[in-house]
Amino acid sequence: MKKKFLPRSALVPLFAAIATLLADGAMAASQQSLSKNGRSAKSQSSQKSPAAAASKLILDTATVRRLYLDGEFEGAIEVLEAGLKEKRPFDHKDSVFIFKHLGVMYAAKYETREKGKYYMHELLMTEPTARIMDMYASDMIYMIFKNIQDEFEANRVRLTHAVTLVQGNTQTEPVSNNNNVPEEPEPKRSHRAYYWIGATSIVVVAGVAAFFLLSEKPTSVDHSVQ
């Protein structure tokens, strides 16, 4: 028997179909691997995001302090200003730290001295008893801060005095209006006056009655006999 072979024209579509199936399988496998890698990466990023967010909300005071002591004011100012621009919810301690360091570092230069005075004033507004002895600043910085302290204390005393005066004025009695003055009671008449008024009334009534009685004419009676 002679073996029958398929013609070459029929084998070409068969090989093309097999190649297509293999390519589709490889592509599906690669997509599955990519999706798995993406999910794992996403899960890892989601796990790291809370820690990253928490680290952003924490002020790195150690780094700022190290930069300040090393004289690298620009780097320390950049870290502190970035925190202020992001409007992070700093507590009282961190606020005192920020205003103290910014005030001293900005006041060290003549070009930014007014900005340093501003932050020193903010420091006193946050903590009126604040000191900068731990900043190891120059005598000029201490003098600037001392002047701001004196001005702040003088303004605070004047404000307290003004508040006291306002409270005292509100507690005083209001001025009485002339329209609300009570009328003076009429003077009481004595008993003699009442007696004279009663006697006079009686005399007048008696006189009027006598006048009417006497004015009547008596009727005449005819006694003649017819």
VEXFIRO-187885 format. One record per residue (C-alpha): residue in one letter; y, x, z. Coordinates in nm, 2 decimals, decimal comma. Each point is the difference from the previous one (the first is absolute). Example, Ala and Ser with C-alpha at 12.3 -4.5 7.8 and 13.67 -1.06 7.14 Angstrom:
<sites>
+------+--------+--------+--------+
| romi |      Y |      X |      Z |
+------+--------+--------+--------+
|    A |  -0,45 |   1,23 |   0,78 |
|    S |   0,34 |   0,14 |  -0,07 |
+------+--------+--------+--------+
</sites>
This chain:
<sites>
+------+--------+--------+--------+
| romi |      Y |      X |      Z |
+------+--------+--------+--------+
|    M |   0,00 |   0,00 |   0,00 |
|    K |   0,34 |   0,12 |  -0,08 |
|    K |   0,26 |  -0,01 |   0,29 |
|    K |   0,31 |  -0,20 |  -0,07 |
|    F |   0,33 |   0,15 |   0,10 |
|    L |   0,33 |  -0,18 |   0,05 |
|    P |   0,27 |   0,10 |  -0,25 |
|    R |   0,28 |   0,22 |   0,12 |
|    S |   0,25 |  -0,27 |  -0,06 |
|    A |  -0,17 |  -0,21 |   0,26 |
|    L |  -0,01 |   0,28 |   0,26 |
|    V |   0,37 |   0,06 |   0,00 |
|    P |   0,10 |  -0,33 |   0,16 |
|    L |  -0,28 |   0,04 |   0,26 |
|    F |   0,12 |   0,35 |   0,11 |
|    A |   0,36 |  -0,14 |   0,01 |
|    A |  -0,10 |  -0,28 |   0,23 |
|    I |  -0,19 |   0,24 |   0,23 |
|    A |   0,30 |   0,23 |   0,02 |
|    T |   0,23 |  -0,29 |   0,08 |
|    L |  -0,22 |  -0,11 |   0,28 |
|    L |  -0,01 |   0,35 |   0,15 |
|    A |   0,38 |   0,03 |  -0,02 |
|    D |   0,05 |  -0,33 |   0,17 |
|    G |  -0,23 |   0,10 |   0,28 |
|    A |   0,17 |   0,33 |   0,05 |
|    M |   0,34 |  -0,17 |   0,00 |
|    A |  -0,11 |  -0,26 |   0,26 |
|    A |  -0,14 |   0,27 |   0,23 |
|    S |   0,32 |   0,20 |  -0,02 |
|    Q |   0,21 |  -0,32 |   0,08 |
|    Q |  -0,22 |  -0,07 |   0,30 |
|    S |   0,04 |   0,35 |   0,13 |
|    L |   0,38 |  -0,01 |  -0,05 |
|    S |   0,02 |  -0,34 |   0,17 |
|    K |  -0,19 |   0,14 |   0,30 |
|    N |   0,22 |   0,30 |   0,02 |
|    G |   0,31 |  -0,22 |  -0,02 |
|    R |  -0,12 |  -0,22 |   0,28 |
|    S |  -0,08 |   0,29 |   0,22 |
|    A |   0,33 |   0,16 |  -0,07 |
|    K |   0,18 |  -0,33 |   0,07 |
|    S |  -0,19 |  -0,04 |   0,32 |
|    Q |   0,09 |   0,35 |   0,11 |
|    S |   0,36 |  -0,06 |  -0,09 |
|    S |   0,01 |  -0,32 |   0,19 |
|    Q |  -0,15 |   0,17 |   0,30 |
|    K |   0,26 |   0,28 |  -0,02 |
|    S |   0,30 |  -0,23 |  -0,06 |
|    P |   0,04 |  -0,12 |   0,36 |
|    A |  -0,01 |   0,36 |   0,13 |
|    A |   0,25 |   0,10 |  -0,27 |
|    A |   0,22 |  -0,29 |   0,09 |
|    A |  -0,02 |   0,08 |   0,36 |
|    S |   0,09 |   0,36 |  -0,06 |
|    K |   0,31 |  -0,11 |  -0,18 |
|    L |   0,12 |  -0,20 |   0,29 |
|    I |  -0,03 |   0,29 |   0,25 |
|    L |   0,29 |   0,24 |   0,03 |
|    D |  -0,12 |   0,36 |  -0,02 |
|    T |   0,21 |   0,13 |   0,28 |
|    A |  -0,20 |   0,32 |   0,03 |
|    T |   0,08 |   0,10 |  -0,36 |
|    V |   0,37 |  -0,09 |   0,03 |
|    R |   0,02 |   0,20 |   0,33 |
|    R |  -0,16 |   0,30 |  -0,16 |
|    L |   0,23 |  -0,01 |  -0,30 |
|    Y |   0,30 |  -0,03 |   0,23 |
|    L |  -0,10 |   0,30 |   0,22 |
|    D |  -0,07 |   0,20 |  -0,31 |
|    G |   0,35 |  -0,07 |  -0,13 |
|    E |  -0,12 |  -0,20 |  -0,30 |
|    F |   0,24 |  -0,29 |   0,04 |
|    E |  -0,03 |  -0,13 |  -0,35 |
|    G |  -0,37 |  -0,06 |   0,03 |
|    A |   0,04 |  -0,17 |   0,34 |
|    I |   0,29 |  -0,21 |  -0,12 |
|    E |  -0,21 |  -0,11 |  -0,31 |
|    V |  -0,28 |  -0,12 |   0,22 |
|    L |   0,23 |  -0,19 |   0,24 |
|    E |   0,21 |  -0,16 |  -0,27 |
|    A |  -0,31 |  -0,11 |  -0,19 |
|    G |  -0,11 |  -0,19 |   0,31 |
|    L |   0,34 |  -0,16 |   0,04 |
|    K |   0,02 |  -0,11 |  -0,37 |
|    E |  -0,34 |  -0,17 |   0,03 |
|    K |   0,12 |  -0,19 |   0,30 |
|    R |  -0,30 |   0,07 |   0,21 |
|    P |  -0,03 |  -0,18 |   0,34 |
|    F |   0,07 |   0,30 |   0,23 |
|    D |  -0,02 |  -0,04 |   0,37 |
|    H |   0,27 |   0,11 |   0,25 |
|    K |  -0,14 |   0,35 |   0,04 |
|    D |  -0,02 |   0,07 |  -0,38 |
|    S |   0,35 |  -0,14 |  -0,05 |
|    V |   0,14 |   0,24 |   0,26 |
|    F |  -0,19 |   0,29 |  -0,17 |
|    I |   0,13 |  -0,09 |  -0,34 |
|    F |   0,37 |  -0,05 |   0,09 |
|    K |   0,00 |   0,31 |   0,22 |
|    H |  -0,14 |   0,23 |  -0,26 |
|    L |   0,21 |  -0,14 |  -0,29 |
|    G |   0,31 |   0,01 |   0,21 |
|    V |  -0,04 |   0,37 |   0,09 |
|    M |  -0,12 |   0,11 |  -0,35 |
|    Y |   0,28 |  -0,18 |  -0,19 |
|    A |   0,27 |   0,11 |   0,25 |
|    A |  -0,11 |   0,36 |  -0,05 |
|    K |   0,17 |   0,00 |  -0,35 |
|    Y |   0,37 |  -0,07 |  -0,05 |
|    E |  -0,07 |  -0,20 |  -0,32 |
|    T |  -0,23 |  -0,25 |   0,19 |
|    R |   0,16 |   0,02 |   0,35 |
|    E |   0,13 |  -0,36 |  -0,01 |
|    K |  -0,35 |  -0,12 |  -0,09 |
|    G |  -0,13 |   0,19 |   0,30 |
|    K |   0,26 |  -0,17 |   0,22 |
|    Y |  -0,12 |  -0,33 |  -0,13 |
|    Y |  -0,36 |   0,07 |   0,10 |
|    M |   0,12 |   0,13 |   0,34 |
|    H |   0,17 |  -0,33 |   0,06 |
|    E |  -0,31 |  -0,19 |  -0,11 |
|    L |  -0,19 |   0,22 |   0,25 |
|    L |   0,23 |  -0,12 |   0,29 |
|    M |  -0,02 |  -0,36 |  -0,12 |
|    T |  -0,38 |   0,03 |   0,02 |
|    E |  -0,01 |   0,20 |   0,33 |
|    P |   0,34 |   0,03 |   0,18 |
|    T |  -0,14 |   0,27 |   0,23 |
|    A |  -0,13 |   0,22 |  -0,28 |
|    R |   0,04 |   0,38 |   0,02 |
|    I |  -0,04 |   0,27 |  -0,26 |
|    M |  -0,08 |   0,29 |   0,23 |
|    D |  -0,35 |   0,03 |  -0,15 |
|    M |   0,14 |   0,06 |  -0,35 |
|    Y |   0,11 |   0,36 |   0,06 |
|    A |   0,32 |  -0,06 |  -0,20 |
|    S |   0,32 |   0,20 |  -0,01 |
|    D |   0,29 |  -0,05 |   0,23 |
|    M |   0,19 |  -0,17 |  -0,28 |
|    I |  -0,27 |  -0,26 |  -0,03 |
|    Y |   0,00 |  -0,06 |   0,37 |
|    M |   0,38 |  -0,04 |   0,00 |
|    I |  -0,02 |  -0,25 |  -0,29 |
|    F |  -0,26 |  -0,20 |   0,19 |
|    K |   0,21 |   0,02 |   0,32 |
|    N |   0,30 |  -0,15 |  -0,17 |
|    I |  -0,20 |  -0,28 |  -0,15 |
|    Q |  -0,15 |  -0,07 |   0,34 |
|    D |   0,35 |  -0,02 |   0,16 |
|    E |   0,12 |  -0,24 |  -0,27 |
|    F |  -0,31 |  -0,21 |   0,03 |
|    E |   0,03 |  -0,03 |   0,37 |
|    A |   0,38 |  -0,09 |  -0,02 |
|    N |  -0,07 |  -0,27 |  -0,25 |
|    R |  -0,29 |  -0,13 |   0,21 |
|    V |   0,23 |  -0,02 |   0,31 |
|    R |   0,27 |  -0,18 |  -0,20 |
|    L |  -0,25 |  -0,25 |  -0,13 |
|    T |  -0,14 |  -0,07 |   0,34 |
|    H |   0,35 |  -0,05 |   0,14 |
|    A |   0,09 |  -0,24 |  -0,29 |
|    V |  -0,32 |  -0,20 |   0,06 |
|    T |   0,08 |  -0,02 |   0,37 |
|    L |   0,35 |  -0,14 |  -0,08 |
|    V |  -0,14 |  -0,25 |  -0,24 |
|    Q |  -0,25 |  -0,12 |   0,25 |
|    G |   0,27 |  -0,03 |   0,27 |
|    N |   0,23 |  -0,20 |  -0,22 |
|    T |  -0,28 |  -0,25 |  -0,09 |
|    Q |  -0,08 |  -0,05 |   0,37 |
|    T |   0,36 |  -0,09 |   0,11 |
|    E |   0,10 |  -0,37 |   0,03 |
|    P |   0,18 |  -0,15 |  -0,30 |
|    V |   0,37 |  -0,08 |   0,03 |
|    S |   0,04 |  -0,37 |   0,09 |
|    N |   0,18 |  -0,23 |  -0,25 |
|    N |   0,32 |  -0,18 |   0,11 |
|    N |  -0,14 |  -0,32 |  -0,15 |
|    N |  -0,28 |   0,01 |   0,25 |
|    V |   0,22 |   0,03 |   0,31 |
|    P |  -0,09 |  -0,30 |   0,23 |
|    E |   0,27 |  -0,25 |   0,06 |
|    E |   0,16 |   0,00 |   0,34 |
|    P |  -0,10 |  -0,31 |   0,20 |
|    E |   0,27 |  -0,25 |   0,07 |
|    P |   0,15 |   0,01 |   0,35 |
|    K |  -0,14 |  -0,25 |   0,23 |
|    R |   0,23 |  -0,27 |   0,12 |
|    S |   0,04 |  -0,06 |   0,37 |
|    H |  -0,11 |  -0,32 |   0,18 |
|    R |   0,37 |  -0,09 |   0,06 |
|    A |   0,06 |  -0,02 |  -0,37 |
|    Y |  -0,28 |  -0,25 |  -0,03 |
|    Y |   0,13 |  -0,21 |   0,28 |
|    W |   0,35 |  -0,02 |  -0,15 |
|    I |  -0,15 |  -0,10 |  -0,34 |
|    G |  -0,21 |  -0,27 |   0,16 |
|    A |   0,29 |  -0,14 |   0,20 |
|    T |   0,23 |  -0,01 |  -0,30 |
|    S |  -0,26 |  -0,18 |  -0,20 |
|    I |  -0,03 |  -0,27 |   0,27 |
|    V |   0,37 |  -0,05 |   0,02 |
|    V |   0,03 |  -0,04 |  -0,37 |
|    V |  -0,28 |  -0,26 |  -0,02 |
|    A |   0,15 |  -0,20 |   0,29 |
|    G |   0,34 |   0,00 |  -0,16 |
|    V |  -0,14 |  -0,13 |  -0,33 |
|    A |  -0,19 |  -0,27 |   0,18 |
|    A |   0,30 |  -0,12 |   0,20 |
|    F |   0,21 |  -0,01 |  -0,32 |
|    F |  -0,24 |  -0,24 |  -0,17 |
|    L |  -0,04 |  -0,22 |   0,31 |
|    L |   0,38 |  -0,04 |   0,05 |
|    S |   0,07 |  -0,05 |  -0,36 |
|    E |  -0,20 |  -0,33 |  -0,02 |
|    K |   0,21 |  -0,32 |   0,03 |
|    P |  -0,12 |  -0,27 |   0,25 |
|    T |  -0,08 |  -0,34 |  -0,16 |
|    S |   0,23 |  -0,29 |   0,12 |
|    V |  -0,14 |  -0,32 |   0,13 |
|    D |   0,17 |  -0,33 |  -0,06 |
|    H |   0,01 |  -0,21 |   0,33 |
|    S |   0,21 |  -0,28 |  -0,12 |
|    V |  -0,13 |  -0,36 |   0,05 |
|    Q |   0,03 |  -0,23 |  -0,29 |
+------+--------+--------+--------+
</sites>
